Amino acid sequence: MTRSTRTDFFGQNRYTISRVGARLRSIIGSAYLEVTLTLRSVFSRGSLLGDAGAIVSLTSHGKRLRRVHKVVEAIGRGTAKPRQIVLWVDPEVDITRLSAGLHRAQARGLRVMNSHGNFGPHTKYFPETLEMKTHSELQHLDLVTADDDILYTRDWLSSLLQIDNEGGSLIICHRAHRISMINGDIAPYRYWRRVESSSPSVLNFATGVMGVRYPAAFAWTLAGTGPEFLAVCPHADDVWLHAMALRNGLRIRQVEERAREFPVMLGSQQFSLVSKNAFDGGNDRQIVATYTAHDTKLLEQALRSDRSSEE
């Protein structure tokens, strides 16, 4: 074995060992956090709610309903506690026969509601926008969406809320991608890159998995538009939410220059839909169906403006 070959061999193995070590640390960290949240769910009697000016909305289904109380517990132990936490489930789910963990969470402030239809991933936010529009006591609160298998850290909500949303003109997220353009058209999703800036832009595309904060007025807009998403992007809620933001003049800002990543629940299928949409062309088909020629023109104008400012 030559010296260069030995260098390559040991270098590659050190890289592999490093990745394996990082994965093991992640698994151990998630396992410890799940145990902590389970114990908190069993023994805590304190309210999950507080006075932060936001509603946290999420959805869950099937076997995930047995474990989603851990996510609720993670949100409710944060340094900022939302005014409401609402779990939306499909119409056919019997909310009187939920897991013991969810019943305990309900006793401490969680609301569990049947949605008004089967909206797929859009159930995370759409039924709650209808509630916000029809109940005056909710109309001044921002809407924050969460996923049902991410174990959010204590500063998750507070860091979303501490960013000035400039009078409701910004959507704040923990992770975003940058939309790429090719010859005036939206490039395939696989060519988009992660945002590495905290500057707002309509070219930033919020990825909902790590949590997104939407201004109250934008939630009303979504409610008024209705379930039009079912015709164009039924399996890509992030696509619809970005297109609606673009049409209503809202820009997207990532909280930090680098995206935040929160622990994923062990055994999660979190990235199955992500993989289908991102790598099997699901996002691309739904993007083509959703974005109009005018939408694309707005994105192209934003891209040209960004290039001009960099020169």
LINNORNOR-V266314 format. One record per residue. N is the residue number from 1. RES is the residue in one small letter. SS is DSSP state (@ for helix, = for strand, . for the rest). PHI is phi in whole degrees, 0 to 359 (none if undefined). BURIAL is # if it has 24 or more other C-alpha atoms within 12 Angstrom, else .. Layout:
N_RES_SS_PHI_BURIAL / N_RES_SS_PHI_BURIAL
This chain:
1_m_._none_. / 2_t_._288_. / 3_r_@_298_. / 4_s_@_294_. / 5_t_@_295_. / 6_r_@_299_. / 7_t_@_298_. / 8_d_@_297_. / 9_f_@_298_. / 10_f_@_289_. / 11_g_@_295_. / 12_q_@_295_. / 13_n_@_290_. / 14_r_@_297_. / 15_y_@_295_. / 16_t_@_296_. / 17_i_@_299_. / 18_s_@_297_. / 19_r_@_294_. / 20_v_@_298_. / 21_g_@_298_. / 22_a_@_296_. / 23_r_@_295_. / 24_l_@_296_. / 25_r_@_298_. / 26_s_@_295_. / 27_i_@_296_. / 28_i_@_296_. / 29_g_@_296_. / 30_s_@_294_# / 31_a_@_297_. / 32_y_@_297_. / 33_l_@_294_# / 34_e_@_298_# / 35_v_@_297_. / 36_t_@_300_. / 37_l_@_290_# / 38_t_@_296_# / 39_l_@_296_. / 40_r_@_297_# / 41_s_@_298_# / 42_v_@_285_. / 43_f_@_255_. / 44_s_._285_. / 45_r_._241_. / 46_g_._286_. / 47_s_._292_# / 48_l_._277_# / 49_l_._253_# / 50_g_._209_# / 51_d_._248_. / 52_a_=_296_# / 53_g_=_280_# / 54_a_=_206_# / 55_i_=_250_# / 56_v_=_260_# / 57_s_=_238_# / 58_l_=_210_# / 59_t_=_225_# / 60_s_._204_# / 61_h_._202_# / 62_g_@_56_. / 63_k_@_294_. / 64_r_@_296_# / 65_l_@_299_# / 66_r_@_287_. / 67_r_._240_# / 68_v_@_294_# / 69_h_@_299_# / 70_k_@_291_# / 71_v_@_294_# / 72_v_@_301_# / 73_e_@_297_# / 74_a_@_298_# / 75_i_@_293_# / 76_g_@_285_# / 77_r_._260_# / 78_g_._290_# / 79_t_._292_# / 80_a_._243_# / 81_k_._251_# / 82_p_=_289_# / 83_r_=_293_# / 84_q_=_217_# / 85_i_=_237_# / 86_v_=_236_# / 87_l_=_256_# / 88_w_=_262_# / 89_v_=_235_# / 90_d_._296_# / 91_p_._302_. / 92_e_._279_. / 93_v_._285_. / 94_d_._276_. / 95_i_._286_. / 96_t_._274_. / 97_r_._237_. / 98_l_._270_# / 99_s_._293_. / 100_a_@_299_. / 101_g_@_298_# / 102_l_@_290_# / 103_h_@_296_# / 104_r_@_295_# / 105_a_@_294_# / 106_q_@_298_# / 107_a_@_294_. / 108_r_._251_# / 109_g_._125_# / 110_l_._295_# / 111_r_=_257_# / 112_v_=_246_# / 113_m_=_229_# / 114_n_=_281_# / 115_s_._287_# / 116_h_._273_. / 117_g_._183_. / 118_n_._267_# / 119_f_._255_# / 120_g_@_60_# / 121_p_@_296_# / 122_h_@_291_# / 123_t_@_296_# / 124_k_@_302_# / 125_y_._229_# / 126_f_@_297_# / 127_p_@_301_# / 128_e_@_291_# / 129_t_@_296_# / 130_l_@_294_# / 131_e_@_297_# / 132_m_@_296_# / 133_k_@_286_# / 134_t_@_261_. / 135_h_._243_. / 136_s_@_300_. / 137_e_@_289_. / 138_l_@_257_# / 139_q_._288_# / 140_h_._261_# / 141_l_._266_# / 142_d_=_284_# / 143_l_=_254_# / 144_v_=_243_# / 145_t_=_260_# / 146_a_._226_# / 147_d_._259_# / 148_d_._268_# / 149_d_._217_# / 150_i_=_251_# / 151_l_=_267_# / 152_y_._293_# / 153_t_._281_# / 154_r_._299_. / 155_d_._266_# / 156_w_@_304_# / 157_l_@_285_# / 158_s_@_299_# / 159_s_@_289_# / 160_l_@_290_# / 161_l_@_277_# / 162_q_._282_. / 163_i_._279_# / 164_d_._292_. / 165_n_._268_# / 166_e_._52_. / 167_g_._69_. / 168_g_._86_# / 169_s_._264_# / 170_l_=_239_# / 171_i_=_256_# / 172_i_=_251_# / 173_c_=_219_# / 174_h_._270_# / 175_r_._212_# / 176_a_=_216_# / 177_h_=_246_# / 178_r_=_261_# / 179_i_._291_# / 180_s_._260_# / 181_m_=_238_# / 182_i_=_228_. / 183_n_._52_. / 184_g_._83_. / 185_d_=_244_# / 186_i_=_289_# / 187_a_._289_# / 188_p_._306_# / 189_y_@_304_# / 190_r_@_294_# / 191_y_@_270_. / 192_w_._288_. / 193_r_=_240_. / 194_r_=_294_# / 195_v_._288_# / 196_e_._234_. / 197_s_._202_# / 198_s_._257_# / 199_s_._277_# / 200_p_._285_# / 201_s_=_197_# / 202_v_._288_# / 203_l_._280_# / 204_n_=_281_# / 205_f_=_240_# / 206_a_=_292_# / 207_t_._259_# / 208_g_@_289_# / 209_v_@_302_# / 210_m_@_266_# / 211_g_._108_# / 212_v_=_222_# / 213_r_=_252_# / 214_y_=_247_# / 215_p_._297_# / 216_a_@_304_# / 217_a_@_298_# / 218_f_@_291_# / 219_a_@_299_# / 220_w_@_297_# / 221_t_@_300_# / 222_l_@_298_# / 223_a_@_296_# / 224_g_@_292_. / 225_t_@_286_. / 226_g_._78_# / 227_p_._278_# / 228_e_._297_. / 229_f_@_300_# / 230_l_@_298_# / 231_a_@_276_. / 232_v_@_238_# / 233_c_._215_# / 234_p_._296_# / 235_h_._247_# / 236_a_._222_# / 237_d_@_297_# / 238_d_@_298_# / 239_v_@_295_# / 240_w_@_298_# / 241_l_@_295_# / 242_h_@_291_# / 243_a_@_300_# / 244_m_@_293_# / 245_a_@_297_# / 246_l_@_301_# / 247_r_@_291_# / 248_n_._252_# / 249_g_._76_# / 250_l_._265_# / 251_r_=_258_# / 252_i_=_247_# / 253_r_=_236_# / 254_q_=_277_# / 255_v_._301_# / 256_e_._241_. / 257_e_._297_. / 258_r_._256_. / 259_a_._296_# / 260_r_._273_# / 261_e_._233_. / 262_f_._254_# / 263_p_=_301_# / 264_v_=_259_# / 265_m_._301_# / 266_l_._299_# / 267_g_._76_. / 268_s_._291_. / 269_q_._256_. / 270_q_@_313_# / 271_f_@_265_. / 272_s_@_293_. / 273_l_@_291_. / 274_v_@_300_# / 275_s_@_297_. / 276_k_@_297_. / 277_n_@_287_# / 278_a_@_280_# / 279_f_@_253_. / 280_d_._258_. / 281_g_._84_. / 282_g_@_299_# / 283_n_@_297_# / 284_d_@_299_# / 285_r_@_297_# / 286_q_@_284_# / 287_i_@_294_# / 288_v_@_301_# / 289_a_@_287_# / 290_t_@_266_# / 291_y_._280_# / 292_t_._272_. / 293_a_@_300_. / 294_h_@_293_. / 295_d_@_301_# / 296_t_@_298_# / 297_k_@_298_. / 298_l_@_297_# / 299_l_@_294_# / 300_e_@_295_# / 301_q_@_297_. / 302_a_@_295_# / 303_l_@_295_# / 304_r_@_296_. / 305_s_@_296_. / 306_d_@_296_. / 307_r_@_294_. / 308_s_@_294_. / 309_s_@_290_. / 310_e_@_276_. / 311_e_._279_.
